[in-house]
């Protein structure tokens, strides 16, 4: 499992919607594409993933179940 969101920069059009919803300040537009510049600040809120019209950002996760 990745500890950081996956970012497919080749899909990014630099619209900045993800940056506008990032309450952690972890995202920036650099050279007209998204960049996760403050990795340790990412709080995994997934808001950037939800607003991205191009599917650039994804948050891989692992489902863990507890057997009783």
N, C-alpha and C positions, 0 to 999 in steps of 0.2 A: 504494500500500500504506500502511495506517495504521501509525504507529509505536507506537500504544497500543492496548490491547484495546478492543473495542467494548462498551459497556454500555447495555443497554436497560432503563433504570430503571423504565419503566412495567410491566415484567414482574416486578420484584423484590418479594418479600413480606417482606424484612428478616430472613430466617432466620439470616443470619450465618455460614453454612457456609464461604463463600468467604473471609471474614475469618479464620476459624479455621485455614485451610490456607495462608494467604498468609505465606510466610516472609520476605518483603521488607518487610512492614508498609505496603504501598502502598494497601491497602483499608481502609475504615471504613464503618460504618453511620451515616448522617447523615439525620435526619428519617425514620427507618424504611426507608430504601432504601440500596443500595450506592453508594459513591462512591470513585473513584480519587483519593485526596487527595495522594499522593506519586508523581506520574507518573514522575519521574526514577528512582525506586527500583524500579519494576516490572522484574523480571528475565525476563519472558516464560516462566515455568516452566509455565504453563497449568493448574496445579492447581485454581485457582478455577473455571475453565471446566469442568473434569471433575466437580467436586462440586456444581455448581449444578443443583438439580432443575427450575428453570424456564427454563434456557437464556438467562439474562440476559447472561452474559459470553461473548464470542467473540474469538478471536485470528486476525484475517485474516493470511494470509501469501501469499507468492508463491513458486512453485516455479521454481527456476532450474536449468537443465541445461546441462552443458558438452558441446559437440559435439567429437568427436575426429576 
